[in-house]
Amino acid sequence: MIIEMIKKGGYKPQMDDGSKTWHFSCGGKCHDEDKANEIWYDDADTLAHKYKVAADNSLRGVGVFELMQNADSSKFPDQNAAM
């Protein structure tokens, strides 16, 4: 879905060097004309970096969170207020 959105919108993803995460600005039209301005996402390479950091530091794993699944803002009021 993200790759199609990038192609359709002509967006130019950039790498955030600190988090090793891709992101792009979409001027308030990121998802079904919602008012989101920016999307951050991982691909195989950025996830590989995160998995390596976890393994190198003897962590037991990593977690993934997709904010777009958070349609019911009442379930996560602190996170939604921070956005």
C-alpha positions as CSV (number, residue, x, y, z in Angstrom):
1,M,0.0,0.0,0.0
2,I,2.8,2.5,0.9
3,I,4.7,1.9,-2.3
4,E,1.6,2.4,-4.4
5,M,0.8,5.6,-2.5
6,I,4.3,6.9,-3.1
7,K,4.1,6.1,-6.9
8,K,0.6,7.6,-7.3
9,G,1.4,10.7,-5.3
10,G,4.9,11.2,-6.7
11,Y,6.3,11.5,-3.2
12,K,10.0,11.4,-2.5
13,P,10.9,9.3,0.5
14,Q,13.9,10.2,2.6
15,M,15.9,8.2,5.0
16,D,16.0,9.4,8.7
17,D,19.6,8.5,9.6
18,G,19.0,8.4,13.3
19,S,16.2,5.8,13.2
20,K,17.1,4.2,9.9
21,T,13.4,4.7,8.8
22,W,12.0,5.9,5.6
23,H,9.5,8.8,5.6
24,F,7.8,11.2,3.3
25,S,5.5,14.2,3.5
26,C,2.2,14.1,1.7
27,G,0.7,17.5,2.6
28,G,-2.4,16.4,4.4
29,K,-3.4,13.7,1.8
30,C,-1.6,10.7,3.1
31,H,-4.5,8.3,3.6
32,D,-7.9,8.5,2.0
33,E,-7.8,12.3,2.2
34,D,-7.2,12.2,6.0
35,K,-5.3,15.2,7.3
36,A,-2.1,13.3,8.0
37,N,1.0,15.1,6.8
38,E,3.7,12.5,7.0
39,I,4.2,8.7,6.8
40,W,7.1,6.8,8.3
41,Y,7.7,3.2,7.2
42,D,10.2,0.4,7.1
43,D,11.3,-1.9,4.3
44,A,13.4,-5.1,4.3
45,D,16.7,-3.1,4.7
46,T,15.5,-0.8,7.5
47,L,14.0,-3.8,9.4
48,A,17.2,-5.7,8.9
49,H,19.1,-2.9,10.6
50,K,16.7,-2.9,13.6
51,Y,16.8,-6.7,13.9
52,K,20.6,-6.5,13.9
53,V,20.6,-3.8,16.7
54,A,18.3,-6.1,18.7
55,A,20.5,-9.1,18.2
56,D,23.8,-7.2,18.9
57,N,22.3,-6.0,22.2
58,S,20.9,-9.4,23.3
59,L,17.3,-8.1,23.1
60,R,14.7,-10.8,22.9
61,G,12.9,-9.2,19.9
62,V,11.4,-6.2,18.3
63,G,7.8,-4.9,18.1
64,V,5.8,-3.4,15.2
65,F,3.1,-0.8,15.6
66,E,0.9,0.5,12.8
67,L,-0.9,3.7,13.9
68,M,-3.3,3.6,11.0
69,Q,-5.0,0.7,12.7
70,N,-5.8,3.0,15.6
71,A,-9.1,4.2,14.2
72,D,-10.7,4.3,17.6
73,S,-8.8,7.2,19.2
74,S,-10.5,6.6,22.6
75,K,-8.4,3.4,23.1
76,F,-5.1,5.4,23.0
77,P,-5.8,8.9,24.2
78,D,-2.2,9.7,25.2
79,Q,-0.8,8.6,21.8
80,N,-3.4,10.5,19.9
81,A,-3.0,13.6,22.0
82,A,0.7,13.6,21.2
83,M,0.2,13.7,17.5
